[in-house]
Amino acid sequence: MLRTARWWISGPALVMALIFSTTVGVARYQVPRDYGPQPSGAGLQTELKTALTHAGFAAKYDTLKEVTLHLHHVVNCLVGPKDKMFDASAGNPCEGQGNGIAVDIPPSVGKDAQYEARWSALIAEEAASTKTVEEARAGAHIVMLALDDLQKMIK
């Protein structure tokens, strides 16, 4: 009888705690509803994080196809869809985050950051055209270092 009474008292409290914790956990991971392009500079940090993530993918994957795909993603994030280096067939993981890192860097940051972004795109594009996975991954690693440096310049 005592066990049943404890369940009737503590059971609903336990259920409510589980429901609350699940609701709070799900709410933290909801995706923002604004998917449209952001004004220049608004999504720069997000674009940089996305480009760094894909450079990391490229540096660690084992097949040339995977490494090349993620290097193209990095290029697309760096230059934006209006640039001649942009490869629409590879997809754009930075879509809706901005206009491209090189484009979104505000003049107040300085030309060095814009040059760093452009140079990173050239390295990523060159690495994507190599014939071996080792060369492509080495290029991806260099791009990761450059993007990390760029992120520090922009903060």
C-alpha positions in Angstrom: 0.0 0.0 0.0 2.8 2.4 0.9 4.6 1.7 -2.4 1.4 2.5 -4.4 0.9 5.7 -2.5 4.5 6.9 -3.2 3.9 6.2 -6.9 0.7 8.3 -6.9 2.6 11.2 -5.3 5.9 11.1 -7.0 4.9 9.5 -10.3 3.1 12.6 -11.8 6.0 14.8 -10.7 8.5 12.6 -12.5 6.4 12.5 -15.6 6.0 16.3 -15.6 9.8 16.7 -15.1 10.5 14.5 -18.1 8.0 16.4 -20.3 9.5 19.7 -19.2 13.1 18.6 -19.8 12.2 17.2 -23.2 10.4 20.3 -24.3 13.2 22.6 -23.2 15.7 20.4 -25.0 13.8 20.4 -28.2 13.2 24.2 -28.1 17.0 24.8 -27.9 17.5 23.1 -31.3 14.8 24.8 -33.4 15.9 26.2 -36.7 15.3 29.9 -37.3 12.6 30.6 -39.8 14.3 33.3 -41.8 16.1 31.5 -44.6 16.4 34.5 -47.0 19.7 36.1 -47.8 21.1 38.4 -45.1 22.5 41.8 -45.7 26.3 42.0 -46.3 28.2 41.2 -43.2 25.2 39.9 -41.1 26.1 36.3 -41.4 29.9 36.6 -41.7 30.7 34.6 -38.5 28.2 31.9 -39.5 29.7 31.7 -43.0 33.2 31.4 -41.5 32.1 28.6 -39.1 30.4 26.7 -42.0 33.5 27.1 -44.2 35.8 25.9 -41.4 33.5 22.9 -40.8 33.7 21.9 -44.4 37.4 22.5 -44.6 37.7 20.2 -41.5 35.6 17.6 -43.3 37.8 17.8 -46.4 40.9 17.5 -44.2 39.7 14.2 -42.6 37.8 12.3 -45.2 39.4 9.3 -46.9 38.2 9.5 -50.5 39.1 12.0 -53.1 35.4 12.5 -54.0 34.4 13.4 -50.4 37.4 15.7 -49.9 36.8 17.5 -53.3 33.1 18.0 -52.6 33.9 19.7 -49.2 36.6 21.8 -50.8 34.1 23.0 -53.3 31.8 23.8 -50.4 34.5 25.9 -48.9 35.1 27.8 -52.1 31.4 28.5 -52.4 31.2 29.8 -48.9 34.2 32.0 -49.5 33.3 33.6 -52.8 29.5 33.5 -52.8 27.1 32.7 -55.6 27.8 35.7 -57.8 31.5 34.9 -58.3 32.9 33.0 -61.3 34.6 30.5 -59.0 31.3 29.5 -57.5 30.3 25.9 -58.4 26.6 25.5 -58.1 26.7 21.8 -58.9 28.6 21.2 -55.6 25.9 22.9 -53.5 26.2 25.8 -51.2 26.2 25.1 -47.4 26.3 28.8 -46.7 23.1 29.6 -48.6 21.1 32.2 -46.7 24.0 33.0 -44.4 25.3 35.9 -46.5 26.7 36.8 -49.8 30.1 35.0 -49.5 32.8 35.6 -47.0 35.0 37.6 -49.3 32.1 39.8 -50.2 30.7 40.2 -46.6 34.0 41.3 -45.0 33.3 45.0 -44.1 35.9 47.5 -45.3 36.5 48.5 -41.7 38.2 45.1 -41.1 40.8 45.9 -43.8 42.0 44.6 -47.1 44.2 41.9 -45.5 41.1 40.0 -44.5 39.6 40.2 -48.0 42.9 39.0 -49.4 43.0 36.1 -46.9 39.5 35.1 -48.0 40.4 35.2 -51.7 43.6 33.4 -51.2 41.9 30.7 -49.2 39.4 30.2 -52.0 42.2 29.9 -54.6 44.0 27.3 -52.4 40.8 25.3 -51.9 40.0 25.4 -55.6 43.6 24.2 -56.4 43.4 21.5 -53.8 40.1 20.3 -55.2 41.7 19.8 -58.6 44.6 17.6 -57.4 44.8 14.0 -58.3 45.5 12.4 -54.9 43.6 12.4 -51.7 46.8 13.3 -49.8 47.4 16.5 -51.8 43.7 17.5 -51.5 43.7 16.9 -47.8 47.0 18.8 -47.4 45.3 21.8 -49.2 42.3 21.5 -47.0 44.5 21.6 -43.9 46.2 24.8 -45.2 42.7 26.3 -45.9 41.6 25.4 -42.3 44.6 27.3 -40.9 43.9 30.3 -43.1 40.2 30.4 -42.2 41.1 30.1 -38.5 43.4 33.1 -39.0 40.7 35.0 -40.9 38.3 34.3 -38.1 40.7 35.9 -35.6 41.1 38.9 -37.9 37.4 39.6 -38.1 36.5 39.2 -34.4 
